Amino acid sequence: MKRAEQVTFGGSGLNRAAHIRNDAVALTEARQHPQAACILLWRGKVMVHGDRLDKLSWVTMAHPILKAGYQTAAEEIIFLGFEDDGAPSFALDISGWEPVGQDISSVGAFVDRTEQQHPDCPPGHVFAELRRIMTRLSPRDAELAATAKAVIGWHETHQFCARCGAPSEIVQAGWQRSCDACGAQHFPRTDPVVIMLITHGDSVLMGRSPGWPEGMYSLLAGFVEPGETLEAAVRREVMEEAGVKVGQVDYLSSQPWPFPSSLMFGCAGEALSHEIEIDPIEIEDAIWVTRQDMMRAFAGEHPEILPAREGAIAHFLLENWLADTLD
């Protein structure tokens, strides 16, 4: 797919400089670089600013917030890489901060429109939910935000050794956890997920999960199981969720999806049957949507169907299907 990497979080060519993650001298030099800067995350939300909240907020390495003791599981600054001009980029989680008197009622919800302002940061620099603002960010800012959120999220859930249960420690500038008790080494995990553009004639198969906003439908998706190819996962998931048999399967595009740690493999599949029989444990509903109805949904004119969330690979694949640019 020629437009594959135009997907949100599709990559910007960030120099991740993995070779210095275990080099104490090089890391010290990076932290002391005059242009070194750090992005902040709080309970999975990233600090941004701008009229449309479309720019990452950066603090200097000397900013007092970095030494305020707000860290929780990811207690160290994470090295992200070097910008094109050589400036080192870092990230820090400050989830231990309590935003007194501010609205946190929707934090962690499917839809979170709240914003939190830290008193030590300039007005207008707020923590916002990444899914809400992801399409506004530049490709570089989007890659940095997704990387930081995924790595920090991994630290939150992997503080103990999976082999012996002892507490593990952060090493490799945040890209590894090591266990002193048994010597095991653990690395950030990425869970492969297939998401499928399944078509039958001029219609596409759409489904919805319980708890989604009323009328919202998206492409079917599911985790790849051990010992399974992407093609087999597509066929199995569609059969399990919607009872539809799939023939030819082709890879289209991928998307890092740091909610919390997935890599979405976008695939196209040809349905061999039209009848739907959903598994109510897996999904709430599944329907065939014609190209004409999908165009109305994308235009906001369909009375019953809302399209997949903008910025998600499902929206990207459907958009290209409608434009006939999947090749």
C-alpha distance (Angstrom), angle and dihedral (degrees) to the residues before:
residue distance angle dihedral
M1 . . .
K2 3.78 . .
R3 3.81 94.6 .
A4 3.80 94.7 44.0
E5 3.80 98.1 120.7
Q6 3.80 94.0 47.9
V7 3.79 87.8 82.1
T8 3.81 116.3 111.4
F9 3.83 109.6 -84.2
G10 3.80 85.6 16.3
G11 3.77 93.0 142.1
S12 3.78 136.3 -93.6
G13 3.79 102.5 -149.5
L14 3.81 94.7 -96.6
N15 3.80 112.3 -175.1
R16 3.80 99.7 -127.1
A17 3.82 92.4 -176.7
A18 3.79 94.4 -152.6
H19 3.80 89.6 174.2
I20 3.82 92.3 74.3
R21 3.81 98.0 47.4
N22 3.79 90.8 95.5
D23 3.80 95.7 34.8
A24 3.81 107.2 99.4
V25 3.81 93.5 -170.5
A26 3.81 94.3 49.6
L27 3.81 91.9 46.2
T28 3.79 91.7 50.5
E29 3.78 89.8 50.6
A30 3.81 89.8 49.1
R31 3.81 92.1 51.8
Q32 3.80 90.3 48.6
H33 3.79 94.2 47.2
P34 3.83 108.7 122.8
Q35 3.81 91.1 -126.3
A36 3.79 97.0 43.2
A37 3.81 112.6 128.2
C38 3.79 140.1 174.0
I39 3.79 134.0 -141.4
L40 3.80 118.9 -145.0
L41 3.79 130.3 -135.7
W42 3.78 127.5 -169.1
R43 3.81 121.7 -170.5
G44 3.78 90.6 -25.4
K45 3.79 95.3 -46.6
V46 3.78 122.9 114.6
M47 3.80 126.5 -138.5
V48 3.80 112.7 -114.7
H49 3.80 139.2 162.2
G50 3.79 141.1 -173.0
D51 3.79 134.1 94.0
R52 3.81 89.9 -68.7
L53 3.80 96.7 27.2
D54 3.79 85.7 -108.6
K55 3.81 101.7 139.1
L56 3.79 131.5 70.4
S57 3.78 114.1 -117.3
W58 3.80 116.1 -128.6
V59 3.78 131.3 -163.4
T60 3.77 126.3 -163.1
M61 3.77 120.1 -108.0
A62 3.80 88.3 -110.5
H63 3.81 94.5 55.9
P64 3.83 111.2 125.6
I65 3.80 91.9 -131.0
L66 3.81 89.3 72.3
K67 3.80 90.2 61.7
A68 3.79 98.9 38.3
G69 3.82 95.1 100.9
Y70 3.81 96.7 -119.2
Q71 3.80 93.1 133.2
T72 3.78 121.1 116.2
A73 3.83 123.7 173.8
A74 3.81 95.6 -11.3
E75 3.78 92.7 53.7
E76 3.79 95.8 166.1
I77 3.77 135.6 63.8
I78 3.81 111.1 -96.5
F79 3.81 118.7 -136.0
L80 3.81 110.0 -134.4
G81 3.80 102.8 176.4
F82 3.79 143.1 -100.3
E83 3.78 128.0 -49.9
D84 3.80 119.2 -130.6
D85 3.82 89.9 -95.2
G86 3.81 91.6 53.0
A87 3.81 96.9 -101.8
P88 3.84 111.7 145.0
S89 3.80 117.5 -124.9
F90 3.81 125.7 -150.9
A91 3.80 138.1 174.0
L92 3.80 133.7 -149.7
D93 3.77 132.7 -171.0
I94 3.81 115.2 -138.5
S95 3.80 98.3 177.9
G96 3.79 90.2 139.1
W97 3.81 90.0 74.0
E98 3.81 114.4 103.6
P99 3.84 113.2 -147.6
V100 3.79 98.1 -145.0
G101 3.79 113.9 -152.0
Q102 3.80 94.4 6.3
D103 3.79 128.9 116.8
I104 3.81 111.4 -98.3
S105 3.81 96.6 153.1
S106 3.81 95.0 114.2
V107 3.81 100.0 38.8
G108 3.80 107.9 131.9
A109 3.80 94.0 14.6
F110 3.82 124.9 127.8
V111 3.80 87.9 -108.3
D112 3.82 116.7 32.6
R113 3.79 117.1 171.7
T114 3.80 95.2 163.8
E115 3.79 122.4 114.5
Q116 3.80 128.3 -156.5
Q117 3.80 125.0 -154.2
H118 3.80 120.8 -155.2
P119 3.84 111.2 -143.2
D120 3.81 92.6 -134.1
C121 3.81 93.4 57.0
P122 3.83 127.8 76.2
P123 3.82 119.7 -90.6
G124 3.78 112.2 -87.4
H125 3.80 93.7 31.6
V126 3.79 102.7 111.9
F127 3.78 141.7 161.4
A128 3.80 109.6 -108.3
E129 3.81 132.7 177.6
L130 3.79 108.2 -96.2
R131 3.81 95.6 -137.6
R132 3.78 88.7 56.6
I133 3.81 96.2 55.1
M134 3.82 103.8 22.6
T135 3.81 96.0 107.4
R136 3.81 91.3 54.4
L137 3.79 95.8 57.6
S138 3.78 124.2 92.8
P139 3.83 115.0 -108.9
R140 3.81 90.5 -103.5
D141 3.80 94.6 48.4
A142 3.80 90.0 46.2
E143 3.81 92.3 52.2
L144 3.80 92.3 47.6
A145 3.80 92.7 47.7
A146 3.81 93.6 47.3
T147 3.80 92.0 47.2
A148 3.79 94.0 48.6
K149 3.80 93.8 45.6
A150 3.81 93.3 48.7
V151 3.81 96.2 47.2
I152 3.80 94.0 44.1
G153 3.80 90.4 46.3
W154 3.80 89.2 53.3
H155 3.81 91.5 53.8
E156 3.81 89.9 51.7
T157 3.80 91.8 60.4
H158 3.81 101.5 32.8
Q159 3.78 106.3 54.9
F160 3.80 93.1 126.0
C161 3.76 130.8 58.8
A162 3.81 112.2 -97.4
R163 3.80 90.0 -148.9
C164 3.81 103.5 50.2
G165 3.82 105.9 3.8
A166 3.80 96.7 -119.7
P167 3.82 120.3 136.1
S168 3.81 112.0 -87.1
E169 3.80 129.0 -147.6
I170 3.79 132.6 -132.3
V171 3.81 114.9 -110.8
Q172 3.80 136.9 156.4
A173 3.83 92.0 54.5
G174 3.79 90.1 -62.9
W175 3.81 98.4 -43.5
Q176 3.79 98.0 102.4
R177 3.79 141.7 33.0
S178 3.79 120.3 -149.0
C179 3.78 130.1 -162.8
D180 3.80 115.6 -140.3
A181 3.80 90.9 -167.9
C182 3.81 99.0 61.9
G183 3.79 104.3 4.4
A184 3.81 96.0 -115.9
Q185 3.78 119.1 153.2
H186 3.79 122.8 -148.5
F187 3.80 129.1 -165.9
P188 3.82 134.0 -164.0
R189 3.76 109.2 -78.6
T190 3.77 128.0 -136.0
D191 3.80 119.1 -164.4
P192 3.84 115.1 -145.9
V193 3.79 113.9 -132.8
V194 3.80 128.3 -179.1
I195 3.79 118.6 -144.3
M196 3.75 115.6 -169.9
L197 3.79 136.3 -146.0
I198 3.81 95.9 -161.8
T199 3.78 113.8 -175.8
H200 3.78 134.8 -173.4
G201 3.75 111.8 -173.2
D202 3.80 106.6 -50.0
S203 3.80 95.9 -17.6
V204 3.80 133.5 88.0
L205 3.81 127.5 -148.1
M206 3.81 114.1 -116.9
G207 3.78 132.3 179.3
R208 3.78 141.3 -178.9
S209 3.79 135.9 -147.2
P210 3.79 125.9 -139.4
G211 3.79 113.1 -91.1
W212 3.78 96.1 31.4
P213 3.81 118.5 129.4
E214 3.79 112.1 -81.0
G215 3.80 111.3 -81.1
M216 3.81 96.1 9.8
Y217 3.81 114.8 138.9
S218 3.78 130.5 174.9
L219 3.78 140.8 173.2
L220 3.78 117.8 -72.1
A221 3.80 115.3 -98.9
G222 3.78 140.5 174.9
F223 3.78 145.0 166.8
V224 3.78 120.7 -85.3
E225 3.79 110.3 -118.3
P226 3.83 125.5 -136.7
G227 3.80 112.4 -81.5
E228 3.80 92.6 17.6
T229 3.80 131.2 121.7
L230 3.80 121.6 -136.3
E231 3.80 90.0 -111.5
A232 3.79 92.5 52.1
A233 3.80 91.3 46.9
V234 3.81 90.8 53.4
R235 3.79 92.7 51.7
R236 3.81 93.9 44.1
E237 3.81 96.0 47.1
V238 3.81 94.4 48.0
M239 3.79 91.5 47.9
E240 3.81 92.5 46.7
E241 3.80 95.8 46.5
A242 3.81 103.2 34.5
G243 3.80 107.2 11.0
V244 3.80 91.1 -121.4
K245 3.81 119.8 139.6
V246 3.82 114.8 -135.8
G247 3.80 127.9 -155.6
Q248 3.81 123.7 179.4
V249 3.83 114.6 28.6
D250 3.81 125.0 -168.7
Y251 3.80 131.4 -176.3
L252 3.82 116.0 -119.9
S253 3.80 114.2 167.4
S254 3.80 144.0 -30.4
Q255 3.78 134.6 -133.7
P256 3.80 132.0 -167.6
W257 3.80 104.9 -128.9
P258 3.81 110.3 -169.1
F259 3.81 96.0 -166.9
P260 2.93 79.8 128.7
S261 3.81 111.4 -44.6
S262 3.79 116.1 -34.4
L263 3.78 133.7 135.7
M264 3.79 107.7 -154.2
F265 3.81 116.9 -146.7
G266 3.78 108.4 -158.4
C267 3.79 111.9 -149.4
A268 3.79 137.0 175.7
G269 3.78 119.6 -138.1
E270 3.78 136.1 -177.1
A271 3.78 114.9 -132.7
L272 3.80 115.6 -134.9
S273 3.78 93.0 -165.1
H274 3.79 136.4 35.3
E275 3.79 102.4 -155.3
I276 3.81 115.6 102.7
E277 3.78 125.7 -149.5
I278 3.79 110.1 172.3
D279 3.76 127.8 -154.7
P280 3.82 101.7 -130.7
I281 3.79 90.1 -155.2
E282 3.81 90.7 59.0
I283 3.81 102.1 38.6
E284 3.79 140.1 1.2
D285 3.80 98.2 -133.6
A286 3.80 143.7 -9.7
I287 3.78 128.5 -162.7
W288 3.79 141.6 170.5
V289 3.81 111.4 -115.4
T290 3.79 120.8 -162.9
R291 3.78 121.3 -132.9
Q292 3.80 89.5 -111.8
D293 3.81 93.1 52.7
M294 3.80 91.2 46.1
M295 3.79 90.2 53.1
R296 3.80 88.6 52.7
A297 3.80 90.2 49.4
F298 3.81 91.9 51.0
A299 3.80 88.9 50.1
G300 3.80 90.5 51.2
E301 3.79 91.2 -116.7
H302 3.79 102.1 109.9
P303 3.83 112.1 107.3
E304 3.82 95.4 -146.1
I305 3.82 111.6 19.1
L306 3.78 129.8 72.4
P307 3.83 116.1 -168.1
A308 3.79 125.2 -120.7
R309 3.79 116.6 -76.3
E310 3.80 112.2 -74.0
G311 3.79 109.9 -109.7
A312 3.80 94.0 31.5
I313 3.80 117.3 112.3
A314 3.81 89.3 -118.0
H315 3.80 89.8 63.1
F316 3.82 90.1 45.2
L317 3.81 93.8 51.7
L318 3.79 93.6 45.3
E319 3.79 90.7 48.3
N320 3.80 90.8 53.6
W321 3.81 91.4 44.2
L322 3.77 89.5 55.6
A323 3.80 91.4 47.1
D324 3.83 91.6 45.7
T325 3.84 90.6 -124.2
L326 3.80 100.9 124.8
D327 3.81 92.7 114.6
